[in-house]
Amino acid sequence: NTPPLPIEELFMKHLRPGDIYTHTYTLLDGNVRETVVDEATGKVKPVIWDARKRGIIFDVGYGGASFNFTQAIPSIKAGFYPNTISTDLHTGSMNTSMKDQLSVMSKFLLMGMDLKTVIRASTWTPAQVIKREELGNLSTGAIADIAVLNLRQGNFGFYDKTGYKVEGKQKFECEMTIKGGKIMYNLNGIVTPINKKKKN
């Protein structure tokens, strides 16, 4: 649509509580859709807070053109966190600024979300949103799908599609993944390496 459907009409007349609005922090060229942050004031629009109260789910959906620091930084600073952190994975996003889920999580940690909130928005909350509550948690009887993460310390650079770059001191790294109780990925061989050499 040109102009795009007003965001207020979308949230208040068309979407229902529990519906998911993705690519939350994007600023697209060509007046394709309204942004969550008012570009003139740098503040999250009041209707966005109203939509959250109404039960609209705000998802990251970070792909190639669907994330801008100029939208995300003021949002996170104001306390407008995504309900769910996700990627929009394709060759154009994995080979440019998005990279992978852990890179996206690292960006939100850097922007000011606390560690527990970043983890919850990447695991348990998405499972609840899609009504798959057997996933995303480690309670008794749950499927033993586990990602063991390191929070690496160092000097890291994160950028978006426009070249806007921020620097951080922490970055998530996957040490191991376990699916249904079976080790599927083991970065540093921390669990009984195969062909362990005997000492002479």
C-alpha positions as a Markdown table, in Angstrom:
| # | Residue | x | y | z |
|---|---|---|---|---|
| 1 | Asn | 0.0 | 0.0 | 0.0 |
| 2 | Thr | 1.1 | 3.6 | -0.7 |
| 3 | Pro | 0.7 | 5.1 | 1.8 |
| 4 | Pro | 1.0 | 2.0 | 4.0 |
| 5 | Leu | -1.8 | 0.8 | 6.2 |
| 6 | Pro | -1.7 | 2.9 | 9.3 |
| 7 | Ile | -0.1 | 1.0 | 12.1 |
| 8 | Glu | -2.8 | 2.0 | 14.5 |
| 9 | Glu | -5.5 | 0.5 | 12.3 |
| 10 | Leu | -3.4 | -2.7 | 11.9 |
| 11 | Phe | -3.0 | -3.2 | 15.7 |
| 12 | Met | -6.4 | -2.0 | 16.9 |
| 13 | Lys | -8.7 | -3.2 | 14.1 |
| 14 | His | -7.1 | -6.2 | 12.4 |
| 15 | Leu | -4.7 | -8.0 | 14.7 |
| 16 | Arg | -6.1 | -9.9 | 17.7 |
| 17 | Pro | -4.5 | -10.6 | 21.1 |
| 18 | Gly | -1.9 | -13.4 | 20.5 |
| 19 | Asp | -1.2 | -12.4 | 16.9 |
| 20 | Ile | 2.4 | -11.9 | 16.0 |
| 21 | Tyr | 3.9 | -8.8 | 14.5 |
| 22 | Thr | 7.3 | -9.6 | 13.1 |
| 23 | His | 10.2 | -7.5 | 11.8 |
| 24 | Thr | 9.4 | -5.1 | 14.7 |
| 25 | Tyr | 12.6 | -3.0 | 14.5 |
| 26 | Thr | 12.8 | -2.4 | 10.8 |
| 27 | Leu | 13.0 | 0.8 | 8.8 |
| 28 | Leu | 12.3 | 0.0 | 5.2 |
| 29 | Asp | 13.0 | 2.3 | 2.3 |
| 30 | Gly | 10.1 | 3.6 | 0.2 |
| 31 | Asn | 7.4 | 4.2 | 2.8 |
| 32 | Val | 6.5 | 0.5 | 2.8 |
| 33 | Arg | 5.2 | 0.4 | 6.4 |
| 34 | Glu | 5.2 | 2.5 | 9.5 |
| 35 | Thr | 8.0 | 2.1 | 12.1 |
| 36 | Val | 7.5 | 1.5 | 15.8 |
| 37 | Val | 9.8 | 4.4 | 16.7 |
| 38 | Asp | 8.8 | 7.9 | 15.6 |
| 39 | Glu | 11.8 | 9.0 | 13.4 |
| 40 | Ala | 11.2 | 12.7 | 14.3 |
| 41 | Thr | 11.1 | 12.3 | 18.1 |
| 42 | Gly | 13.1 | 9.1 | 18.5 |
| 43 | Lys | 10.4 | 7.7 | 20.8 |
| 44 | Val | 8.3 | 4.5 | 20.7 |
| 45 | Lys | 4.9 | 5.5 | 19.4 |
| 46 | Pro | 2.1 | 5.4 | 22.0 |
| 47 | Val | 0.0 | 3.1 | 19.9 |
| 48 | Ile | 2.8 | 0.5 | 20.1 |
| 49 | Trp | 2.5 | 0.4 | 23.9 |
| 50 | Asp | -1.3 | 0.2 | 23.5 |
| 51 | Ala | -0.9 | -2.8 | 21.2 |
| 52 | Arg | 1.4 | -4.5 | 23.6 |
| 53 | Lys | -1.2 | -4.1 | 26.4 |
| 54 | Arg | -3.8 | -5.5 | 23.9 |
| 55 | Gly | -1.7 | -8.7 | 23.7 |
| 56 | Ile | -0.1 | -8.3 | 20.3 |
| 57 | Ile | 3.2 | -10.3 | 20.2 |
| 58 | Phe | 6.2 | -8.3 | 19.0 |
| 59 | Asp | 8.8 | -10.5 | 17.2 |
| 60 | Val | 12.3 | -9.6 | 16.0 |
| 61 | Gly | 12.4 | -11.6 | 12.7 |
| 62 | Tyr | 15.9 | -10.4 | 11.9 |
| 63 | Gly | 16.6 | -11.0 | 8.3 |
| 64 | Gly | 18.4 | -9.0 | 5.6 |
| 65 | Ala | 16.5 | -5.8 | 5.5 |
| 66 | Ser | 14.3 | -6.3 | 8.6 |
| 67 | Phe | 16.4 | -4.8 | 11.4 |
| 68 | Asn | 17.8 | -1.3 | 12.1 |
| 69 | Phe | 19.7 | -0.2 | 15.1 |
| 70 | Thr | 18.1 | 3.2 | 14.8 |
| 71 | Gln | 14.7 | 1.5 | 15.6 |
| 72 | Ala | 16.0 | -1.1 | 18.1 |
| 73 | Ile | 18.3 | 1.0 | 20.3 |
| 74 | Pro | 15.7 | 3.6 | 21.3 |
| 75 | Ser | 13.1 | 0.9 | 21.7 |
| 76 | Ile | 15.2 | -1.2 | 24.1 |
| 77 | Lys | 16.4 | 2.0 | 25.9 |
| 78 | Ala | 12.7 | 2.8 | 26.5 |
| 79 | Gly | 12.0 | -0.7 | 27.8 |
| 80 | Phe | 10.1 | -1.8 | 24.7 |
| 81 | Tyr | 11.6 | -5.3 | 24.4 |
| 82 | Pro | 10.6 | -7.9 | 21.9 |
| 83 | Asn | 8.4 | -10.8 | 23.2 |
| 84 | Thr | 10.3 | -13.2 | 21.0 |
| 85 | Ile | 13.8 | -13.0 | 19.5 |
| 86 | Ser | 14.0 | -14.8 | 16.1 |
| 87 | Thr | 15.9 | -14.7 | 12.8 |
| 88 | Asp | 14.6 | -14.6 | 9.2 |
| 89 | Leu | 17.3 | -17.0 | 8.0 |
| 90 | His | 18.3 | -17.0 | 4.3 |
| 91 | Thr | 21.6 | -16.7 | 2.4 |
| 92 | Gly | 21.2 | -12.9 | 2.2 |
| 93 | Ser | 20.9 | -12.6 | 6.0 |
| 94 | Met | 23.3 | -15.3 | 7.2 |
| 95 | Asn | 26.1 | -13.9 | 5.1 |
| 96 | Thr | 25.6 | -10.2 | 6.0 |
| 97 | Ser | 24.7 | -8.5 | 9.3 |
| 98 | Met | 22.3 | -11.0 | 10.8 |
| 99 | Lys | 24.6 | -14.1 | 10.9 |
| 100 | Asp | 22.6 | -16.4 | 13.2 |
| 101 | Gln | 20.3 | -16.6 | 16.3 |
| 102 | Leu | 23.2 | -16.2 | 18.7 |
| 103 | Ser | 24.4 | -13.0 | 16.9 |
| 104 | Val | 20.9 | -11.6 | 17.2 |
| 105 | Met | 20.7 | -12.5 | 20.9 |
| 106 | Ser | 24.1 | -10.9 | 21.4 |
| 107 | Lys | 22.9 | -7.6 | 19.9 |
| 108 | Phe | 19.9 | -7.5 | 22.2 |
| 109 | Leu | 22.1 | -8.2 | 25.2 |
| 110 | Leu | 24.4 | -5.4 | 24.1 |
| 111 | Met | 21.5 | -3.0 | 23.6 |
| 112 | Gly | 20.4 | -3.4 | 27.3 |
| 113 | Met | 18.2 | -6.5 | 27.7 |
| 114 | Asp | 19.3 | -8.6 | 30.6 |
| 115 | Leu | 20.7 | -12.1 | 30.1 |
| 116 | Lys | 17.6 | -13.9 | 31.5 |
| 117 | Thr | 15.2 | -11.9 | 29.4 |
| 118 | Val | 17.2 | -12.6 | 26.2 |
| 119 | Ile | 17.3 | -16.3 | 26.9 |
| 120 | Arg | 13.6 | -16.4 | 27.8 |
| 121 | Ala | 12.7 | -14.5 | 24.6 |
| 122 | Ser | 14.6 | -17.0 | 22.5 |
| 123 | Thr | 13.3 | -20.2 | 24.2 |
| 124 | Trp | 10.3 | -20.4 | 26.5 |
| 125 | Thr | 8.3 | -17.4 | 25.3 |
| 126 | Pro | 8.3 | -18.5 | 21.6 |
| 127 | Ala | 7.2 | -22.0 | 22.6 |
| 128 | Gln | 4.3 | -20.4 | 24.5 |
| 129 | Val | 3.4 | -18.1 | 21.6 |
| 130 | Ile | 3.1 | -21.0 | 19.1 |
| 131 | Lys | 1.4 | -23.2 | 21.7 |
| 132 | Arg | 4.2 | -25.8 | 21.9 |
| 133 | Glu | 4.8 | -25.7 | 25.6 |
| 134 | Glu | 6.6 | -29.1 | 25.5 |
| 135 | Leu | 9.5 | -27.1 | 24.0 |
| 136 | Gly | 11.6 | -24.2 | 25.3 |
| 137 | Asn | 11.9 | -25.4 | 28.9 |
| 138 | Leu | 13.7 | -27.9 | 31.1 |
| 139 | Ser | 10.9 | -29.0 | 33.3 |
| 140 | Thr | 10.2 | -32.6 | 34.2 |
| 141 | Gly | 8.8 | -34.5 | 31.2 |
| 142 | Ala | 10.0 | -31.9 | 28.7 |
| 143 | Ile | 12.0 | -32.9 | 25.6 |
| 144 | Ala | 15.7 | -32.8 | 26.4 |
| 145 | Asp | 16.6 | -30.3 | 23.7 |
| 146 | Ile | 19.4 | -28.2 | 25.2 |
| 147 | Ala | 21.8 | -25.6 | 23.9 |
| 148 | Val | 24.8 | -25.0 | 26.1 |
| 149 | Leu | 26.1 | -21.5 | 25.5 |
| 150 | Asn | 29.3 | -19.6 | 26.4 |
| 151 | Leu | 29.2 | -15.8 | 26.8 |
| 152 | Arg | 32.5 | -15.0 | 25.3 |
| 153 | Gln | 34.4 | -11.9 | 26.5 |
| 154 | Gly | 36.4 | -9.9 | 24.0 |
| 155 | Asn | 36.0 | -7.1 | 21.4 |
| 156 | Phe | 33.1 | -7.7 | 19.0 |
| 157 | Gly | 31.5 | -5.7 | 16.3 |
| 158 | Phe | 27.8 | -5.8 | 15.4 |
| 159 | Tyr | 26.3 | -4.0 | 12.4 |
| 160 | Asp | 23.0 | -3.7 | 10.6 |
| 161 | Lys | 22.1 | -3.5 | 6.8 |
| 162 | Thr | 22.9 | 0.3 | 6.7 |
| 163 | Gly | 26.4 | -0.2 | 8.1 |
| 164 | Tyr | 25.4 | 1.2 | 11.5 |
| 165 | Lys | 28.0 | -0.5 | 13.8 |
| 166 | Val | 28.1 | -0.9 | 17.6 |
| 167 | Glu | 30.9 | -2.5 | 19.5 |
| 168 | Gly | 30.4 | -4.9 | 22.5 |
| 169 | Lys | 32.4 | -6.9 | 25.0 |
| 170 | Gln | 30.3 | -10.1 | 25.0 |
| 171 | Lys | 29.1 | -12.5 | 22.4 |
| 172 | Phe | 27.1 | -15.8 | 22.7 |
| 173 | Glu | 28.8 | -18.9 | 21.4 |
| 174 | Cys | 27.3 | -22.4 | 21.2 |
| 175 | Glu | 29.4 | -24.9 | 23.1 |
| 176 | Met | 27.0 | -27.9 | 22.6 |
| 177 | Thr | 23.6 | -28.8 | 21.4 |
| 178 | Ile | 21.6 | -31.8 | 22.7 |
| 179 | Lys | 18.5 | -33.1 | 21.0 |
| 180 | Gly | 16.3 | -35.6 | 22.8 |
| 181 | Gly | 19.2 | -36.3 | 25.2 |
| 182 | Lys | 21.7 | -37.0 | 22.4 |
| 183 | Ile | 24.7 | -34.8 | 21.7 |
| 184 | Met | 24.4 | -33.4 | 18.2 |
| 185 | Tyr | 27.1 | -30.7 | 18.3 |
| 186 | Asn | 30.2 | -30.5 | 20.5 |
| 187 | Leu | 32.4 | -27.5 | 19.7 |
| 188 | Asn | 35.4 | -28.2 | 22.0 |
| 189 | Gly | 34.9 | -31.9 | 22.7 |
| 190 | Ile | 34.1 | -31.2 | 26.4 |
| 191 | Val | 32.3 | -34.5 | 26.8 |
| 192 | Thr | 34.6 | -37.6 | 26.7 |
| 193 | Pro | 36.4 | -37.0 | 23.4 |
| 194 | Ile | 36.6 | -39.9 | 21.1 |
| 195 | Asn | 40.0 | -41.7 | 20.6 |
| 196 | Lys | 41.4 | -40.1 | 23.7 |
| 197 | Lys | 45.1 | -40.7 | 23.7 |
| 198 | Lys | 46.6 | -42.7 | 26.6 |
| 199 | Lys | 49.5 | -41.2 | 28.5 |
| 200 | Asn | 52.7 | -43.2 | 28.2 |
